Amino acid sequence: MKEQAAEVPDRVWMTYEQAAAYCNVDRVTLWRSVKRGELRAGGVRRAVRFHRDDLDEFMRSGGNASRR
């Protein structure tokens, strides 16, 4: 079975899958960065979302964006 790639949306808020596709990294990389406090994520319980500006800053910093 072929795995479908998550589409990179034209949205400001993205899911883990969308954010991973947007940053061209694995979703586990995002999860670890959130756990270490290097990337901000918002949402309620399991409905985690990433803001595009935070993802852009995360990528510009080489994956070491600090929390504001």
C-alpha positions in Angstrom: 0.0 0.0 0.0 1.3 3.4 -0.9 1.5 6.0 1.9 0.0 9.3 0.9 2.0 12.5 1.7 0.3 15.2 3.7 -0.5 18.2 1.6 1.2 21.4 2.6 -1.8 23.7 3.2 -2.1 27.4 2.5 -3.1 27.8 6.1 -1.6 29.5 9.1 -2.2 26.6 11.5 -1.1 23.1 10.6 -1.4 19.6 12.0 1.7 17.5 12.8 1.5 15.8 9.4 1.1 19.1 7.5 3.9 20.8 9.5 6.2 17.9 8.9 5.6 18.1 5.1 6.0 21.9 5.3 9.4 21.6 7.0 10.4 18.5 5.2 11.1 16.6 8.4 9.6 13.6 10.2 6.8 14.3 12.6 8.9 12.7 15.4 11.4 15.5 14.9 8.7 18.0 15.5 7.4 16.1 18.5 10.9 16.0 20.1 11.4 19.7 19.4 8.1 20.5 21.2 9.1 18.3 24.1 12.5 20.1 24.4 10.8 23.5 24.2 12.4 24.4 20.9 9.1 24.6 19.0 5.8 26.0 20.1 2.6 24.0 19.5 -0.9 24.9 20.4 -4.2 23.2 20.6 -6.4 21.1 22.9 -5.3 17.6 24.0 -4.5 15.6 20.9 -5.6 18.4 18.5 -2.1 19.9 18.2 -1.4 22.7 15.7 1.6 24.6 14.7 1.6 28.2 13.6 3.4 28.8 10.3 5.5 31.7 11.7 6.8 29.4 14.5 7.7 26.7 11.9 9.5 29.3 9.8 11.5 30.5 12.8 12.2 26.9 13.8 13.6 26.2 10.3 15.6 29.4 10.1 17.3 28.6 13.5 18.3 25.2 12.3 15.8 23.5 14.5 16.7 25.4 17.7 14.1 28.1 17.9 13.6 29.1 21.5 10.2 29.6 23.1 8.9 33.2 23.3 
